[in-house]
Amino acid sequence: MLAFKVKLLLSCFVAFVALVNPIQKVFIITTLQSQFSPKELRLIAIKSTITALIILIFFLLVGEVVFSYAFHIEIYAFQVTCGAVLFYNGISGLQKGDFLNVDKNVTIKDITVVPIAIPMIAGPATITAAVTLPADYGHTNTIVSIVAALAINLVFMLYARSIGGLLSRFNFLNPLIRIFGLIVATIGVQMVFNGLMGFINAVTNS
């Protein structure tokens, strides 16, 4: 029984780590390091992580109620829309070699919530997972997985300059950005397919 619970927790945790995508944050922080000091980048990392955690826990607890009753939105509609957004972000990374373009006059306050916390950390796929995975893994496992995944993501963000410098030294940074762009775009397509299947199932069973 204990092994089964640990397996559920690990499965949920791995899913969130993949969706949060800590490696992507290395690319984002590396992009920002020409505009912000190391102290400012640490502040961005910590504040955006806390904001993302609050958002994900909120959606985990009341997301389905908000969607179904407040806005009359079905989960599959949210999946299709968010999948399209994720696909666009992935294609941008694949074609342009970066996931984030910011104005030179942008401030920490401007980018901490949007676009760093949302959608770069608490993105469409992650929010959808926070709403839907408790049904499969339970609320406790899902909350623990979210906290652990964001903790790992924070570590990558705090040490992004060192990791990015190492990757740049071996000319790995730009190819990896494009590879992850392809992966993100593919995840977006899969989300669209999942949403469409949910819609078809809902229509078939009604």
Beta strands, then each sheet from edge to edge (+ up, - down):
end
